[in-house]
Amino acid sequence: MGIVMINCPNTGRPISTGIDMDRSSFNRSPVFFSRTPCPMYRTTHEWFAKDAWVREEYDDKVTSASTTLQLT
């Protein structure tokens, strides 16, 4: 299971949409439009499914491992 993510249009940083979904289900979902509150700008970002992706649990572990390797 993962979380649907978008990039904040103001900062380019990834933010969570709060939608739990696995990558396979997300890829099979119809095109949709949604709104997500941005914790950084205290506003709402509007987005389409094509602008989003699913961050799976293991993605964080891979990112953490590669960050650790780069820092040492």
MDTraj code that builds the backbone (N, CA, C; nanometers):
import mdtraj as md
import numpy as np

residues = "MET GLY ILE VAL MET ILE ASN CYS PRO ASN THR GLY ARG PRO ILE SER THR GLY ILE ASP MET ASP ARG SER SER PHE ASN ARG SER PRO VAL PHE PHE SER ARG THR PRO CYS PRO MET TYR ARG THR THR HIS GLU TRP PHE ALA LYS ASP ALA TRP VAL ARG GLU GLU TYR ASP ASP LYS VAL THR SER ALA SER THR THR LEU GLN LEU THR".split()
xyz = np.array([
    [0.0852, -0.1178, 0.0000],
    [0.0000, 0.0000, 0.0000],
    [0.0889, 0.1229, 0.0000],
    [0.0408, 0.2288, -0.0608],
    [0.1165, 0.3522, -0.0670],
    [0.0262, 0.4726, -0.0495],
    [0.0828, 0.5896, -0.0722],
    [0.0088, 0.7145, -0.0588],
    [0.0236, 0.7924, -0.1892],
    [-0.0850, 0.8501, -0.2371],
    [-0.0802, 0.9298, -0.3592],
    [-0.0154, 1.0641, -0.3260],
    [0.0820, 1.1023, -0.4088],
    [0.1604, 1.2235, -0.3871],
    [0.1470, 1.3170, -0.5069],
    [0.1639, 1.4474, -0.4805],
    [0.1744, 1.5475, -0.5870],
    [0.2899, 1.6398, -0.5508],
    [0.3349, 1.7181, -0.6455],
    [0.4344, 1.8205, -0.6163],
    [0.3638, 1.9523, -0.5899],
    [0.4056, 2.0215, -0.4855],
    [0.3544, 2.1553, -0.4577],
    [0.3967, 2.2443, -0.5747],
    [0.3027, 2.3133, -0.6399],
    [0.3402, 2.3966, -0.7541],
    [0.4253, 2.5174, -0.7151],
    [0.4240, 2.5541, -0.5886],
    [0.5025, 2.6692, -0.5428],
    [0.6465, 2.6329, -0.5099],
    [0.6670, 2.5160, -0.4502],
    [0.8018, 2.4777, -0.4063],
    [0.8603, 2.3623, -0.4859],
    [0.7728, 2.2843, -0.5527],
    [0.8189, 2.1648, -0.6225],
    [0.8392, 2.0462, -0.5303],
    [0.8160, 2.0649, -0.4016],
    [0.8325, 1.9558, -0.3047],
    [0.7128, 1.8615, -0.3089],
    [0.7389, 1.7317, -0.2893],
    [0.6274, 1.6365, -0.2868],
    [0.5436, 1.6528, -0.1601],
    [0.4122, 1.6449, -0.1764],
    [0.3212, 1.6485, -0.0617],
    [0.2206, 1.5346, -0.0750],
    [0.1769, 1.4859, 0.0379],
    [0.0792, 1.3774, 0.0427],
    [-0.0599, 1.4314, 0.0140],
    [-0.1369, 1.3550, -0.0624],
    [-0.2764, 1.3911, -0.0872],
    [-0.3682, 1.3338, 0.0202],
    [-0.3148, 1.2424, 0.1002],
    [-0.3963, 1.1752, 0.2007],
    [-0.4740, 1.0569, 0.1453],
    [-0.4511, 1.0226, 0.0188],
    [-0.5209, 0.9105, -0.0447],
    [-0.4327, 0.7866, -0.0372],
    [-0.4799, 0.6829, 0.0308],
    [-0.4083, 0.5555, 0.0388],
    [-0.4489, 0.4687, -0.0796],
    [-0.3489, 0.4216, -0.1552],
    [-0.3786, 0.3388, -0.2717],
    [-0.2501, 0.2696, -0.3168],
    [-0.2639, 0.1502, -0.3697],
    [-0.1449, 0.0852, -0.4247],
    [-0.1250, 0.1333, -0.5687],
    [-0.0040, 0.1209, -0.6169],
    [0.0336, 0.1722, -0.7490],
    [-0.0502, 0.1100, -0.8603],
    [-0.0754, -0.0195, -0.8518],
    [-0.1521, -0.0891, -0.9545],
    [-0.2951, -0.0344, -0.9633],
    [-0.3597, -0.0162, -0.8496],
    [-0.4963, 0.0385, -0.8475],
    [-0.4987, 0.1815, -0.8999],
    [-0.3999, 0.2604, -0.8612],
    [-0.3924, 0.3990, -0.9074],
    [-0.3797, 0.4038, -1.0595],
    [-0.2949, 0.3184, -1.1147],
    [-0.2750, 0.3165, -1.2598],
    [-0.3996, 0.2722, -1.3353],
    [-0.4874, 0.1955, -1.2707],
    [-0.6122, 0.1501, -1.3339],
    [-0.7278, 0.2476, -1.3118],
    [-0.7108, 0.3452, -1.2268],
    [-0.8208, 0.4362, -1.1954],
    [-0.8484, 0.5297, -1.3133],
    [-0.9739, 0.5736, -1.3257],
    [-1.0066, 0.6666, -1.4339],
    [-0.9395, 0.8016, -1.4083],
    [-0.9311, 0.8805, -1.5119],
    [-0.8758, 1.0153, -1.4961],
    [-0.9669, 1.0902, -1.3999],
    [-0.9067, 1.1569, -1.3040],
    [-0.9873, 1.2325, -1.2093],
    [-0.9165, 1.3609, -1.1698],
    [-0.9936, 1.4512, -1.1137],
    [-0.9472, 1.5809, -1.0668],
    [-0.9670, 1.5840, -0.9164],
    [-0.8748, 1.6444, -0.8447],
    [-0.8890, 1.6500, -0.6996],
    [-0.8263, 1.7778, -0.6452],
    [-0.8496, 1.8003, -0.5184],
    [-0.7897, 1.9132, -0.4459],
    [-0.7222, 1.8584, -0.3213],
    [-0.6081, 1.9166, -0.2883],
    [-0.5326, 1.8730, -0.1712],
    [-0.4867, 1.9947, -0.0931],
    [-0.5101, 1.9966, 0.0381],
    [-0.4582, 2.1079, 0.1182],
    [-0.3058, 2.1000, 0.1270],
    [-0.2406, 2.2140, 0.1120],
    [-0.0947, 2.2195, 0.1187],
    [-0.0532, 2.2678, 0.2575],
    [0.0209, 2.1847, 0.3309],
    [0.0615, 2.2242, 0.4657],
    [0.1641, 2.3375, 0.4653],
    [0.2363, 2.3550, 0.3555],
    [0.3394, 2.4586, 0.3500],
    [0.2815, 2.5966, 0.3216],
    [0.1801, 2.6024, 0.2353],
    [0.1240, 2.7309, 0.1943],
    [-0.0152, 2.7580, 0.2504],
    [-0.0675, 2.6629, 0.3251],
    [-0.2015, 2.6768, 0.3840],
    [-0.3040, 2.7203, 0.2789],
    [-0.2954, 2.6523, 0.1665],
    [-0.3877, 2.6745, 0.0566],
    [-0.4261, 2.5380, 0.0001],
    [-0.5067, 2.5371, -0.1021],
    [-0.5466, 2.4116, -0.1651],
    [-0.4910, 2.4063, -0.3068],
    [-0.4262, 2.2960, -0.3407],
    [-0.3757, 2.2752, -0.4761],
    [-0.4728, 2.1857, -0.5518],
    [-0.5013, 2.2223, -0.6751],
    [-0.5862, 2.1415, -0.7622],
    [-0.4959, 2.0615, -0.8546],
    [-0.5334, 1.9363, -0.8792],
    [-0.4473, 1.8499, -0.9603],
    [-0.5281, 1.7417, -1.0300],
    [-0.4692, 1.6886, -1.1363],
    [-0.5249, 1.5753, -1.2095],
    [-0.4437, 1.4510, -1.1773],
    [-0.5037, 1.3359, -1.1962],
    [-0.4357, 1.2086, -1.1675],
    [-0.3041, 1.1972, -1.2437],
    [-0.2974, 1.2504, -1.3648],
    [-0.1741, 1.2405, -1.4445],
    [-0.0569, 1.3151, -1.3793],
    [-0.0866, 1.4066, -1.2868],
    [0.0173, 1.4840, -1.2191],
    [0.0619, 1.4204, -1.0875],
    [0.0047, 1.3060, -1.0543],
    [0.0309, 1.2419, -0.9247],
    [0.1030, 1.1091, -0.9433],
    [0.1530, 1.0566, -0.8328],
    [0.2160, 0.9241, -0.8330],
    [0.1936, 0.8613, -0.6961],
    [0.2205, 0.7318, -0.6876],
    [0.2056, 0.6601, -0.5612],
    [0.3434, 0.6364, -0.5016],
    [0.3605, 0.6807, -0.3796],
    [0.4838, 0.6520, -0.3056],
    [0.4549, 0.5305, -0.2184],
    [0.5166, 0.4198, -0.2549],
    [0.4992, 0.2957, -0.1792],
    [0.5846, 0.3016, -0.0530],
    [0.5507, 0.2194, 0.0458],
    [0.6273, 0.2145, 0.1710],
    [0.7747, 0.1913, 0.1467],
    [0.8067, 0.0986, 0.0559],
    [0.9466, 0.0653, 0.0342],
    [1.0224, 0.1783, -0.0336],
    [0.9521, 0.2719, -0.1003],
    [1.0198, 0.3860, -0.1621],
    [1.0940, 0.4678, -0.0573],
    [1.0325, 0.4866, 0.0607],
    [1.0960, 0.5629, 0.1681],
    [1.2213, 0.4929, 0.2168],
    [1.2157, 0.3605, 0.2262],
    [1.3315, 0.2848, 0.2738],
    [1.4463, 0.2942, 0.1743],
    [1.4152, 0.2897, 0.0454],
    [1.5188, 0.3017, -0.0573],
    [1.5788, 0.4414, -0.0531],
    [1.4946, 0.5438, -0.0409],
    [1.5437, 0.6809, -0.0335],
    [1.6316, 0.6999, 0.0886],
    [1.5900, 0.6477, 0.2027],
    [1.6692, 0.6601, 0.3249],
    [1.8039, 0.5920, 0.3090],
    [1.8055, 0.4752, 0.2485],
    [1.9303, 0.4021, 0.2306],
    [2.0234, 0.4776, 0.1368],
    [1.9711, 0.5319, 0.0275],
    [2.0578, 0.6031, -0.0663],
    [2.1070, 0.7336, -0.0065],
    [2.0245, 0.7993, 0.0746],
    [2.0679, 0.9215, 0.1413],
    [2.1795, 0.8908, 0.2387],
    [2.1669, 0.7819, 0.3128],
    [2.2706, 0.7423, 0.4075],
    [2.4011, 0.7145, 0.3348],
    [2.3923, 0.6472, 0.2218],
    [2.5130, 0.6158, 0.1462],
    [2.5796, 0.7421, 0.0938],
    [2.5016, 0.8413, 0.0543],
    [2.5586, 0.9644, 0.0018],
    [2.6236, 1.0479, 0.1115],
    [2.5723, 1.0389, 0.2319],
    [2.6237, 1.1206, 0.3411],
    [2.7502, 1.0649, 0.4032],
    [2.7742, 0.9342, 0.3916],
    [2.8917, 0.8761, 0.4562],
    [3.0085, 0.8656, 0.3630],
])
top = md.Topology()
chain = top.add_chain()
for i, resn in enumerate(residues, 1):
    res = top.add_residue(resn, chain, resSeq=i)
    for name in ("N", "CA", "C"):
        top.add_atom(name, md.element.get_by_symbol(name[0]), res)
traj = md.Trajectory(xyz[None], top)
